[in-house]
Amino acid sequence: MPVVVVVGTQWGDEGKGKIVDVLAEEADIVVRYQGGHNAGHTVVINNEKFILHLIPSGILHKGKLCIIGNGVVIEPGALIQEIEELKKRGVDVGENLLISKNAHLIMPYHILLDTYSEKTTKVKIGTTGRGIGPAYTHKAQRIGIRMVDLFEPEIFKEKIERALDDVNIILKDKYGIPPLKVEEIYNTYLEYAEKLRPYISDTEIVINNAVKEGKKLLLEGAQGTLLDLDHGTYPFVTSSNPVAGGACVGAGIGPTKITSVLGVVKAYTTRVGEGPFPTELKDSTGEMLRMRGGEYGATTGRPRRCGWLDAVVLRHSVRVNGITGLVVTKLDILDELDTIKICLGYRYEGKVYEEMPKEYGIFSHCEPLFMELKGWKEKTTGIQDYGKLPDRAKAYLKKIEEILDVPIVLISTGQKRHELIRLGRIF
């Protein structure tokens, strides 16, 4: 009963979409367990690019059951649009997609609250303005609306009314926005309900039955460990738990069922939005990484901040996720560099930190302490045999394994499915 969790070990954008897509070929079921449509997974198949926001990457393989778990927050209009676009491109969604009854909905007022809060706050988080945070806030406040509520119209209407009692006051008094009307939201979302009805299911039962039957499950999260609500660089984080533990809650599966955790590591480091980033490069090298790596958000198009690999951050991720195997992506982006650096620790006011400081004032102002390795200055794009990698590229990978004390099981050497080196079995 192999149950594999795939997590990002940095600030997201590590290339999890491609990895999940590749591993889905061996899996029976792929489950998305948290986040919303602010995430974007990019997969390239035969030079054709697919950008997925809510639906698991496994949908691009025929006959794979894809599940959107209870831990995901869903904007129904965005999900319907994603389904329709996949159908237009010949992807069979049909019976291959299930959506949890317990998944919470992103409502129009969540998007307004998100947008105006970010505009007016003194501390910019860098939110995408898609309503993710407010939806999770209402979930915690117990005034959220779940997917299953759409199919009990009276209860659904009562829940909208209850939420708007508070929301309209905030919108009017704080942001000067006219109050929202219950009927407009109600009617629009009931239309969404009919389009989504065929996909709604008790997904935690489906998942646990599949485990009992010995099927192969792949659980994927959005974002990365350093954006985790509890274990990330708070407050510059997302509103849910991308870490491996979040897979249990967000999919409805017990921790004893998880058999391995794969940590996806980009060969350098990137971050979107605000927040501390000790190894950030604000020079020509950082710009080169951005251009060669295509480091622009799949959902927003925002340029990503780029920097050297940060082993302090990665050690933290290995620990809190219980990572059993590493997947290194975008190795080929480093091909042209004379020198490559890895951050092994930080210095702040004369004190050296080998572990990630929790204090924001320290982490946001610390000096990275680097080790340097010689670049390989050879093309690695498309290599599928580890033995054909340049010796210095192998040395870089070995150093990552040595520092983190976790084996590398996959290496991505390009965007396409086949541009991959396998070093160990996953299932």
Secondary structure, DSSP 4 states (H G I P E B T S, - for coil): --EEEEEESSSS-SSHHHHHHHHHTT-SEEEE-SB-TT--EEEEETTEEEEESSS-GGGGSTT-EEEE-TTBEE-HHHHHHHHHHHHHTT---GGGEEEETTPEEPPHHHHHHHHHHHHH-SS-----SSSHHHHHHHHHHT---BGGGGGSHHHHHHHHHHHHHHHHHHHHHHH-PPPPPHHHHHHHHHHHHHHHGGGEE-HHHHHHHHHHTT--EEEE-SS-GGG-TTTSSTTSS-SS--SHHHHHHHHT--GGG--EEEEEEESSEEE-SSS--TTB--SHHHHHHHHHHT-B-TTT-PBPEEE-EEHHHHHHHHHHHT--EEEEE-GGGGTT-SEEEEEEEEEETTEEESS--S-HHHHTTPEEEEEEEE---S--TT---GGGS-HHHHHHHHHHHHHHT--EEEEE-SSBTT-EEE-S---
